[in-house]
Amino acid sequence: VSRTATAALSALGRRIAEPPISWLMKQTLEHPGLISLAAGFTDNPSLPVAETSKVLRELLADSGAAQVALQYGSTPGDAALRQLTARHLQALDTGRTTRNVSPAWSPDRLLITHGSQQLLYMITEALCDEGDIVIVEDPTYFVFLGIAQSRALRCRGVPLTPQGLDLDALERLLDSLHRAGDLKRLKFVYLVTYHQNPSGLTSTLANKRAVLTLLRHYERRAGHPIFLVEDAAYRELRFGGKDVPSLLKVKGAESRVIYAGTYSKPFATGIRVGFGVLPEALFTTMARIKGNHDFGTAHLLQQILVGALASGRYDAHLADLRVRYAHKAAVMKAALLEHFPPFVEWCEPDGGLYFWARLPGRMKTGRQSRVFREALAGGVLYVPGELCYADDPSRDKPDCEMRLSYGGASEKLVPEGIRRLGAVIRAHA
Ligand SMILES: Cc1ncc(COP(=O)(O)O)c(C=O)c1O
């Protein structure tokens, strides 16, 4: 941006940094033949082409329904999609597939958004002013960190354990915020609770419940509710283990929990329809913000999902998808066993799109590191772990990890990418 143009920018416009995602995509364009294990893209051949074309054909064959679909919709979203989504969530949480939905999953508190990304952005608009504090997982979803950076939020990271957030560390942080007089600036805790991006970990219900209890304890001192955002973007891409209920199932939690869901990963990333189940006290504010953004997510795209969900094609597609990702994860695992030296730690995900690998601390993986530059030169791209850590002044960012995705790269390229990366790591051992 030129100097004269900069003078015209808002504080946010001046502050906003290049999103890592744009930088990573630029690397892909600048290095032809690169195998990207970085992108969180879904698997192209798995996308529901036949299902979508059937749903669209049926929809467009009925001129009345087609006219409705091709018209603006309403700000909170299509009534049928909100109902189907609420029912779907209740079924995920309880196993009950009844038509009636209990108040915990009420469609009246459900807002359809343009991807869950829009919901995440709107949450910061509804709750946060510059300088407010958000607690995130260490590591966390790096695109959320971009939102926080541009909006001048202070992020504090709490380490992750295999069960979820480290509860002792969370309590210590809440206590230190209280002692520093900062608790009133803490607005919400952001958790990616299923097959987390980037670590692959799933939080247990007991852990999530304990986080909520701690927040409730401290909110008396904060003087306002402290919300908990449960981002469940990868929930339905589970191919192992048992499904864990969301916090919506916990009695009384609905006044504090914001459940962020999406149809991107389980159906089509190009349709980009997401949703939030919001506490009643936030719904009107969030709907007004949505009204100012776009007064409603693209109606035709919502209708595709209504058709897919109501016809059962969504569930059938998801069953295939799970098998496919289980297979791709197994392909990556076999390649890691074959090509990565044993001093690299990684654990096997039971859903989602990612392996998270940790090198010994002395081996840096960041954008400026030799490992990263040589991997690029050798034709493979990963997400440097450092990008997934908030700018938390109380600790240094770990810089020896990498996120490896088996989502976008083909079955043939996944092992080749891991082979190339393994060779770089061995050369630096
Ligand atoms: C953890 C997490 N949340 C939210 C999103 C946003 O997805 P969408 O806007 O497509 O729903 C993503 C996308 O990669 C993600 O990884």
The ligand as an ORCA input file, in Angstrom:
! r2SCAN-3c Opt
* xyz 0 1
  C     -10.841    -24.847     13.061
  C     -11.517    -24.205     11.922
  N     -12.572    -23.419     12.150
  C     -13.230    -22.804     11.154
  C     -12.840    -22.957      9.849
  C     -13.589    -22.211      8.788
  O     -14.222    -23.030      7.892
  P     -15.490    -22.566      7.048
  O     -15.506    -21.062      7.048
  O     -15.275    -23.118      5.702
  O     -16.677    -23.099      7.763
  C     -11.736    -23.779      9.539
  C     -11.272    -23.937      8.150
  O     -10.267    -24.509      7.851
  C     -11.059    -24.411     10.605
  O      -9.981    -25.179     10.392
*
